[in-house]
Amino acid sequence: MKKEQKIAKVVRKCAIDQQPKERSYWMTRTPEERLGALEAIRNEYHNEHESQPKLQRVYRIIEQESG
């Protein structure tokens, strides 16, 4: 069974001209933390829309000989 990571919700108040940059924040996170956040957002989206991610069907393509 896959262990679900929890992300702490943090709220900070600041003046509009002193807001931190999103990119600079995420660049300070490890790749594992960034992927964990992405997975949490993906799971939240799928839970809200009551859909599950599905595998794509795989078809075999057969090329016919010309002639």
C-alpha positions as CSV (number, residue, x, y, z in Angstrom):
1,M,0.0,0.0,0.0
2,K,1.3,3.4,-1.0
3,K,2.0,5.8,1.9
4,E,0.3,9.2,1.4
5,Q,2.4,12.3,2.1
6,K,0.9,15.1,4.0
7,I,1.7,18.7,3.2
8,A,1.4,21.3,6.0
9,K,-0.8,24.3,5.1
10,V,1.1,27.5,5.8
11,V,-0.4,31.0,5.6
12,R,1.7,34.1,5.8
13,K,0.4,37.7,5.7
14,C,2.5,40.3,3.9
15,A,2.2,43.5,2.0
16,I,1.4,43.1,-1.7
17,D,4.7,44.5,-2.8
18,Q,6.6,42.1,-0.5
19,Q,5.1,38.8,-1.7
20,P,7.6,36.0,-2.1
21,K,8.1,34.7,-5.6
22,E,6.6,31.2,-6.2
23,R,9.5,30.0,-8.4
24,S,12.1,30.9,-5.9
25,Y,10.2,29.1,-3.1
26,W,9.9,25.9,-5.1
27,M,13.5,26.0,-6.1
28,T,14.4,25.8,-2.4
29,R,12.5,22.5,-2.1
30,T,14.0,19.2,-2.9
31,P,12.8,17.3,-6.1
32,E,11.1,14.8,-3.8
33,E,9.1,17.6,-2.1
34,R,8.2,19.2,-5.4
35,L,7.0,15.9,-6.8
36,G,5.1,15.2,-3.5
37,A,3.3,18.5,-3.8
38,L,2.4,17.8,-7.5
39,E,1.1,14.4,-6.5
40,A,-1.0,15.9,-3.7
41,I,-2.5,18.5,-6.1
42,R,-3.2,15.7,-8.7
43,N,-4.9,13.5,-6.1
44,E,-7.0,16.5,-4.8
45,Y,-8.1,17.2,-8.4
46,H,-9.1,13.6,-9.0
47,N,-11.0,13.4,-5.7
48,E,-13.0,16.6,-6.4
49,H,-13.9,15.5,-9.9
50,E,-14.7,11.9,-8.8
51,S,-12.5,10.4,-11.5
52,Q,-9.6,8.1,-11.3
53,P,-6.5,8.3,-13.4
54,K,-6.7,5.6,-16.1
55,L,-4.2,3.8,-18.2
56,Q,-4.3,4.5,-21.9
57,R,-5.3,1.6,-24.1
58,V,-2.5,0.1,-26.1
59,Y,-3.1,-0.9,-29.7
60,R,-0.8,-2.8,-32.0
61,I,-0.2,-1.0,-35.2
62,I,0.4,-3.3,-38.2
63,E,1.9,-1.8,-41.3
64,Q,0.6,-3.4,-44.5
65,E,3.0,-4.2,-47.3
66,S,2.4,-1.9,-50.3
67,G,2.1,-3.4,-53.7
